[in-house]
């Protein structure tokens, strides 16, 4: 499933627009990434790559339509406790 990510620095972190497309359409999401979370999970990735990897993680577990429209990246761990460990392992 194609995931397009564009991020811009904002305050103490980043604001990312994410578009996820499939045969039925495209969903749009706004994801905030704090510098602390970026440093914790980046593993050599750009912020765009980290967010794309995070969406790959989400799409392995739920349909596109179930992903929140706006959220902080760290919120994923509340719904999926394994998120932190998986992001630390992925590069």
N, C-alpha and C positions, 0 to 999 in steps of 0.2 A: 504494500500500500504506500504510495508516494507521500512523503512528509517533507514539506518545505518550511524552513526556519529562517527568520531574519531577526537579528537582535541589535539593540542599541544600548549603550551605557546609560544608566539612569540612577542618580543618587549613589547609593552604596551597592550597586549591582547592575542588573541588566533587565530590560523589558523585551520580551521576545514574542513575535507574532508567528503562530504556527498554523499552517494549512494542511489538512489531511484529506486526501482524495481517494475515492474508490468509484466503482461503476455507478453508484447511486447519487454521488455528489461530493461536495467538499464541505468540511467543517472548519471553522476558524476558532482559534484559541489564543488567549493572551497568558503568557507565563512569565512570572517574575522570578529571577534567580539572584539571590543575595551573593555578595562576594564570598562570604563564608561558605555557602553551599557550593559555589563554583570551585573554590579551593579544595574543598573536601572530596568532591567527586570528579574533578576534571581529568585526571590521569592522562595528561598530555593532549587532551581534546580542547578545541575551541568551545566557547559557550554555545554556539550553534550546534556543534557535534554532540555536546552533552545533552542538550534539549532534544535533539533528534533521537539519540540513544534512549532517552527517558520515554519518548513517545513509542519507540519500538517496544520497550518494556511494557508500557500500558496496553498497546495493541495486542501483545501476546496474551493478555489477561482479560480484556474487555473490548466490546465493539467501539468503533469510532464515536458513535452517538452517545455513549455512556461517559466519555471523557469530559470533565468539567470545562466550561467555556473560558473561565478565568481562574487562575490559582498560582500560588507560590510553589516552586518546585519541591520544596521540603514537605508539602502536604501529601505528596504521593506516599510517603512512608507511613502516614496515618492509616491509609487504606490498604497498603501492601507493605507490611513490616520488613519484608526481604529486600525492599528497594535499595537501601543503603549498601548492603553487602553486594548486591548484583552490580550496582554502579561502580563500586570499588574494584570489582573484578573485570568489568568490561573496559576496553580501551578503544 
